[in-house]
Amino acid sequence: KATYSAPEGWVATGFYDYKRRQNSNNTFSNGTTAATAATYAQDIDSTLHSAGVSLNIMPRDDMNVTANLYWMQDDFSSYLFTTSAARWTNGVIFTLVDEPNYKIDSWVFSLGNDWQYNEKLKLAGSYTYTRSKGDVASGTVFTQLQAATGTIDSIIDSSLHSVSLSADYTLSEKATLRVNYIFDYYDDNAYDLLTNGVNTLAIGVSYAM
């Protein structure tokens, strides 16, 4: 992570994070005796990348503008086995089918602004765009999912647009009137029936004791 504060008043921050987890200490064995047994490792491999940059600018003393861009990748793989009998059955046979991989990329962009209009009124607005795309499996598993439901269960391909507008008005030293409007629009290219928009309006008063 690195942060830079400019003499002009703007601040920029960037980061990158990498995590990897592996598990290969579990095994499956075929056959009933040591002489006929064949052993397969479980071999789970999970990798997570995340990175982002943010920028904060104050063009005026009563206004603040922020912009953010983030990326994350989830990459997971594990062996797929098949068998026609329960594990506790004598002489069970496990067959290695494939090594399916789950890999999804997500991007998030947001732009926000807050403005202290006067001593009593503060206005704010923001826009956020989220995009996720990738395959939930590969190889044999992906082929079977595509044959069963098409793109619904085999891929992730969606986007979310979110717009928020809010106003805080000071009624007294202890009371504040808050109004917040949010519009969310979700677009799913893998399953069109999930595509829709939602409007939310919240009005309330906060009181400090």
PLY file of the C-alpha trace (Angstrom):
ply
format ascii 1.0
element vertex 209
property float x
property float y
property float z
element edge 208
property int vertex1
property int vertex2
end_header
0.00 0.00 0.00
1.24 3.49 -0.85
-0.22 6.93 -0.23
0.81 10.30 -1.65
-0.41 13.67 -0.34
0.19 16.57 -2.72
0.86 20.12 -1.52
-2.17 21.20 -3.58
-4.44 19.20 -1.24
-5.25 16.01 -3.15
-4.44 12.53 -1.83
-3.83 9.37 -3.89
-3.68 5.82 -2.50
-2.91 2.51 -4.18
-2.68 -1.08 -2.93
-2.15 -4.68 -4.06
-2.90 -7.81 -2.04
-2.03 -11.43 -2.88
-3.21 -14.52 -1.00
-2.64 -18.16 -1.88
-3.85 -21.21 -0.01
-3.04 -24.83 -0.79
-4.14 -28.12 0.70
-2.63 -31.38 -0.55
-2.52 -33.42 2.66
-5.81 -35.29 2.06
-5.99 -38.33 -0.23
-8.44 -40.87 -1.68
-7.44 -44.53 -2.14
-8.87 -47.20 -4.43
-8.96 -50.93 -3.74
-9.16 -53.08 -0.61
-5.50 -53.89 -0.01
-2.27 -51.96 -0.06
-1.15 -53.93 -3.10
-4.14 -52.87 -5.22
-4.63 -49.35 -3.87
-4.16 -46.27 -6.04
-3.91 -42.95 -4.17
-4.96 -39.53 -5.42
-4.15 -36.24 -3.66
-6.94 -33.77 -2.97
-4.77 -30.86 -4.19
-6.82 -27.71 -3.57
-5.30 -24.45 -4.84
-6.92 -21.08 -4.08
-5.47 -17.73 -5.20
-6.93 -14.29 -4.52
-5.63 -11.08 -6.14
-6.96 -7.63 -5.23
-5.76 -4.17 -6.21
-7.09 -0.64 -6.21
-6.45 3.07 -6.46
-8.32 5.97 -4.88
-8.15 9.73 -5.33
-9.46 12.38 -2.96
-9.68 16.04 -4.02
-10.98 19.14 -2.26
-11.62 21.72 -5.02
-13.09 24.06 -2.37
-13.11 24.21 1.40
-16.76 23.12 1.48
-16.54 20.34 -1.14
-14.91 16.91 -1.31
-14.63 14.65 -4.38
-13.54 11.00 -4.34
-12.87 8.46 -7.10
-12.05 4.78 -6.57
-11.17 1.84 -8.82
-10.81 -1.71 -7.50
-10.12 -5.13 -9.05
-10.32 -8.60 -7.54
-9.73 -12.07 -8.98
-10.81 -15.30 -7.29
-9.05 -18.36 -8.74
-9.87 -21.78 -7.24
-9.15 -25.32 -8.47
-9.55 -28.81 -7.05
-9.65 -32.38 -8.39
-13.04 -33.90 -9.25
-13.51 -37.58 -8.43
-16.43 -39.88 -9.20
-17.52 -43.21 -7.74
-20.51 -45.56 -7.94
-20.41 -46.59 -4.26
-20.28 -44.99 -0.82
-16.80 -44.32 0.61
-17.30 -46.85 3.43
-18.18 -49.65 1.00
-15.56 -52.40 0.79
-13.60 -52.16 -2.46
-14.79 -48.67 -3.45
-13.20 -47.26 -6.60
-12.53 -43.52 -7.10
-11.98 -42.29 -10.65
-10.21 -38.99 -11.36
-12.40 -37.08 -13.82
-10.97 -33.59 -14.13
-9.43 -30.60 -12.38
-12.14 -27.93 -12.76
-11.14 -24.32 -12.22
-13.33 -21.51 -10.83
-12.09 -18.08 -11.94
-14.00 -14.81 -11.51
-12.83 -11.23 -12.10
-14.62 -8.29 -10.46
-14.17 -4.54 -11.04
-15.66 -1.72 -8.98
-15.59 1.97 -9.94
-17.10 4.68 -7.76
-17.31 8.46 -7.97
-18.64 10.55 -5.10
-19.07 14.15 -4.02
-20.23 15.88 -0.83
-20.95 19.61 -0.51
-21.55 21.63 2.62
-24.03 24.03 0.99
-24.42 26.16 4.10
-24.25 25.79 7.87
-27.42 23.68 7.98
-27.54 21.81 4.65
-25.12 19.16 3.40
-25.60 17.50 -0.01
-23.95 14.32 -1.31
-24.10 12.13 -4.40
-22.32 9.05 -5.69
-22.26 6.57 -8.57
-20.90 3.01 -8.34
-20.40 0.50 -11.14
-19.66 -3.14 -10.33
-18.76 -5.72 -12.99
-18.21 -9.46 -12.41
-17.32 -11.95 -15.12
-15.83 -15.43 -15.34
-16.40 -19.17 -15.41
-17.59 -21.13 -12.38
-15.87 -24.28 -13.71
-13.84 -25.67 -16.58
-13.42 -28.94 -18.46
-15.92 -31.71 -17.76
-17.79 -29.80 -15.06
-18.23 -26.77 -17.31
-19.49 -28.95 -20.17
-22.03 -30.68 -17.92
-23.30 -27.37 -16.52
-23.65 -25.91 -20.01
-25.61 -28.99 -21.14
-27.93 -28.80 -18.11
-28.76 -25.08 -17.84
-26.76 -23.22 -20.48
-25.12 -20.07 -19.13
-27.21 -19.84 -15.93
-24.99 -22.08 -13.78
-21.81 -22.22 -15.86
-20.74 -18.57 -16.03
-20.97 -15.29 -14.11
-21.57 -12.22 -16.27
-23.28 -9.38 -14.42
-23.11 -5.65 -13.76
-24.63 -3.36 -11.15
-25.21 0.40 -11.47
-25.98 2.28 -8.27
-26.79 5.99 -7.90
-27.21 7.63 -4.49
-28.36 11.17 -3.61
-28.65 12.41 -0.05
-29.28 15.56 1.96
-28.74 16.29 5.66
-30.48 19.32 7.15
-29.79 20.47 10.70
-33.07 21.17 12.48
-31.48 21.99 15.82
-28.31 21.34 17.81
-29.47 17.76 18.45
-31.77 16.92 15.52
-30.96 16.33 11.85
-33.34 15.58 8.98
-31.95 13.00 6.56
-33.23 12.20 3.05
-31.61 9.51 0.90
-32.57 8.25 -2.58
-30.91 5.20 -4.16
-31.43 3.67 -7.60
-29.92 0.23 -8.30
-29.98 -1.45 -11.72
-28.76 -5.04 -11.97
-28.01 -6.55 -15.38
-27.36 -10.31 -15.58
-26.23 -11.60 -18.98
-26.14 -15.20 -17.75
-29.76 -15.18 -16.53
-31.87 -12.42 -18.09
-34.80 -12.86 -15.69
-32.68 -11.37 -12.89
-32.19 -8.08 -14.76
-34.17 -5.35 -13.00
-34.03 -1.97 -11.26
-34.98 -0.91 -7.73
-35.78 2.56 -6.34
-35.32 3.27 -2.62
-36.31 6.41 -0.75
-35.54 6.85 2.96
-36.53 9.84 5.11
-35.79 10.11 8.80
-34.71 12.26 11.69
-31.66 11.52 13.85
-31.56 12.86 17.37
-28.49 13.09 19.63
-29.11 12.73 23.36
0 1
1 2
2 3
3 4
4 5
5 6
6 7
7 8
8 9
9 10
10 11
11 12
12 13
13 14
14 15
15 16
16 17
17 18
18 19
19 20
20 21
21 22
22 23
23 24
24 25
25 26
26 27
27 28
28 29
29 30
30 31
31 32
32 33
33 34
34 35
35 36
36 37
37 38
38 39
39 40
40 41
41 42
42 43
43 44
44 45
45 46
46 47
47 48
48 49
49 50
50 51
51 52
52 53
53 54
54 55
55 56
56 57
57 58
58 59
59 60
60 61
61 62
62 63
63 64
64 65
65 66
66 67
67 68
68 69
69 70
70 71
71 72
72 73
73 74
74 75
75 76
76 77
77 78
78 79
79 80
80 81
81 82
82 83
83 84
84 85
85 86
86 87
87 88
88 89
89 90
90 91
91 92
92 93
93 94
94 95
95 96
96 97
97 98
98 99
99 100
100 101
101 102
102 103
103 104
104 105
105 106
106 107
107 108
108 109
109 110
110 111
111 112
112 113
113 114
114 115
115 116
116 117
117 118
118 119
119 120
120 121
121 122
122 123
123 124
124 125
125 126
126 127
127 128
128 129
129 130
130 131
131 132
132 133
133 134
134 135
135 136
136 137
137 138
138 139
139 140
140 141
141 142
142 143
143 144
144 145
145 146
146 147
147 148
148 149
149 150
150 151
151 152
152 153
153 154
154 155
155 156
156 157
157 158
158 159
159 160
160 161
161 162
162 163
163 164
164 165
165 166
166 167
167 168
168 169
169 170
170 171
171 172
172 173
173 174
174 175
175 176
176 177
177 178
178 179
179 180
180 181
181 182
182 183
183 184
184 185
185 186
186 187
187 188
188 189
189 190
190 191
191 192
192 193
193 194
194 195
195 196
196 197
197 198
198 199
199 200
200 201
201 202
202 203
203 204
204 205
205 206
206 207
207 208
